[in-house]
Amino acid sequence: MNDLIRSSLDHCVKCTICESFCPVSQATPLFPGPKYIGPQAERYRGVGPSPDASVDYCSGCGICTQVCPQDVKIAEINSRARAKLWEGRRIPLRNQLIARPSVIGRLGTPVAPLANWALHNRAIRALVQRVVGIHRDAPMPSFTGRTFQSRSRAHRNGATPADAPTVVYFHGCGTNYYEPRVGEMVVAVLEHNGFRVIVPAQDCCGLPLQSNGNFPAARKYVQRLVANLAPHARSGVPIVSNSTSCGLMLKREAREILGVEDEDTEVVSRSTFDLCEFLLSVHQRGELRTDFRSLPITVPYHAPCQQRGHGIGKPALDLLALVPDLHMIELDVDCCGIAGTYGIKKEKYDIAMAVGRRLFSDIAATGADIAACDSETCRWQIAHGAGVSAVHPIELLYRAYGLGAADAPGAHRDLPLAAVGDRSTTAGNGAQR
Amino acid sequence: MTTQSVVIGAGLAGLTAALRLTEHGHRVVIVARGAGATHLAPATVDVLGYVGGERVDSPVASFDQFFARSPDHPYRRVALAQVEAALTWFSARLAGLGYTGGLAENLLLSTAIGVARPSALVPRTMIGGDLRAGGRFVFVGFRGFKDFHPSLIADNLTRAQVPAPLTARAVELALPRDRLGDLGGRRLAERFDSRQYRDWLVESLRDKLEPDERVGLPAVLGLRRAEETWQELENRLERHVFEVPTLPPSIPGLRLFDALTARLRAAGVRVVFGVTAVGASAHDGRIEAVAVANASGTVSYPAHSVVLASGGFASGGLALDSRGVTRETVFDLPVAGAPAAGSVRFAPRYFDDQPLAGSGVPVDDQLRPVDADGKPVFGNLHAAGAILAGAVPWKEKSGTGISLATGYAAADAIRGAPVTSMAEPVR
């Protein structure tokens, strides 16, 4: 497989379609573009270290591969080139740190109030930028103090019969440490539709390590995760994820980028569904409950680059079209810029914001104060850049089902919809500035 | 339940078919391996530029002579009225781009290397470059922009065969100091969406122009506000200003793609990039669902009808394998016009009659791929664009015309077909 990925460069006809779409090379001359860095430069990457480090400015959004009509695996080639670049070098502390969200999560959760204060303190952030290299203005989520794993263990759903169809919920680190409320909404919507939801113990999928060029560590993480999920997949239980990038890791990237080829990965890949993809398939079978209440608001929707990588269309829009009076606006920008950990780095923050500029202004042009997006880091970036509240589509479905009615009074507060309990994460840094 | 049709391919033929299908009330999904030739071609609609090596002044007057030489050409599968209707429809749907022209006469525009190129339908920003009336032309380039060479254009044009005498000269400007990096058309185009670049261009050109000279600029005059920029340049320079295609990427092509996909989005069409159509499930001679490989496996898109617009050899719709066999890559449809395995496939010179040229999928009058007996392979499968057999677009200058006309006609053929309900989706 790895050789097939690399040898796909021979299909490149230098048509420049990837260059036309690449959001990063439009935003900075530091990245010479996917064609140059990918199929062209790869020919010259031999045994020794490469003298050209510009591949590190690729954000890994993957748009190039998606639009290439010749099936050249440009983003995959570039991701592997970045890993090779770092092979012979010491990966900076920062890139080691931000690439391990579950380690950060475990450290920050017990001291959430203090950690959150520090994350949003201007002086401390300035110091962190100087010492660690995380940009002082980069959007940062807030720890909630109680993980989704912990919450889900306390959750009982008496209403679901024992023989109900089962799904495994892969929530990812963002939901676990920063947005557990999103996880609760996922579970509530699935249970509302008659599913029994299993939340197995799970750690990071390794994607941030992969993006930061540490393949050996990334492989360890993903193989451990896959080993946990594989027994469920083998017994025919679908794995559902609300994190588009982590879901894509399981579906494709572990195999195509990290080169993890084993039966566990294969079966998990086939059994993994993006949350909205899964719910839409339930609807297409005529089995989704459509007892939606009216939701008379306008919400621009951004399908993030990693969501596009699934090749599933925009199931969130198809689902939300079922909600009475909900007006969704489909945005057509490929990437918000953040690309996981890319946009929080000191030297890349401005590039990420430049990439996202058109998205931010398109959101602003809708006049809406809430936007929907499937991916967590993209939501944080949108909240930061566009100054709106950014929610996962599941939150709109959750509200439309009237499931929020059970929340404590006052939970809705001032928002027409709210990232209830997670106000600070969805509003992100935008609210702080 | 709404009628869902699946279009395979996101080039001009696929995008056209999809948009036209929405006008017939279909819900449409486009599945595509990647973007199409819109990003490479200059965004003009070239219906018929050459017949037997002779330049065509009027497409409508040349079809009879053309069909005598190319009896199996894709244009034979659509009515002349349909080609006309497609051009009119296209101009109306993309009114913002200001397409002008038609089948009556070809305009004559300069290519990126200064060859006079016949084209039937041309976006507003290029019309001023019509060479037919002759006159004085100046081509303006930017130092460091490697995809546009004004002196090459001017030099070649003075030797080009044109109906009236013309003069052409070149001017090269140094761009404002700017962190442009490797100077590409896309980055330049974004600069021209800003006032600063327009002002700079006007100021730099004012004292370099001779009276009555028309100004040809590389086609990088903006992505989102190109028409506005072009109009402002004409007004302020008080003369005809026009865009000349550059080497790829084609900025006018990007505008065309953006305009078409914006309309498709508004019509609720889902465009899924980075996936590969790999086959179909069929029953009773009709396709019920298209199988599409995506990130984790193969999914099925139920389809009332299917438009195959996957392109020719260049886009992978057709493939020539190492044994010399030409195949259609999605449904393994019969291919016509391909030299038999073992016989000569390529002539030594590019513009020779290439034995492999013209191979493709043969279709009936509803653009349905047919078998050796002329019977449709599937009752609800239609083909459009470069995959069709019988055309040699680079010699005929007919590529975009075929894509537009057959994409449009395929959708209209589907409208005539009986509507059945969606099949069940499966994974």
Interface residues (C-beta under 8 A of the other chain):
Chain A: V13 C15 T16 I17 E19 S20 F21 S25 Q26 T28 P29 L30 P32 G33 Y36 T65 Q66 V67 C68 P69 Q70 D71 L248 K251 R252 S269 R270 T272 S281 Q284 R285 R308 G309 H310 G311 I312 G313 K314 D318 E330 D332
Chain B: V29 A32 R33 G34 A35 G36 H39 L40 R179 L180 G181 D182 G184 R186 R187 E190 P248 P249 L254 T261 A262 R265 R270 V272 F273 G274 V275 T276 V292 N294 A295 S296 G297 V299 G311 A314 S315 G316 E424 P425 R427
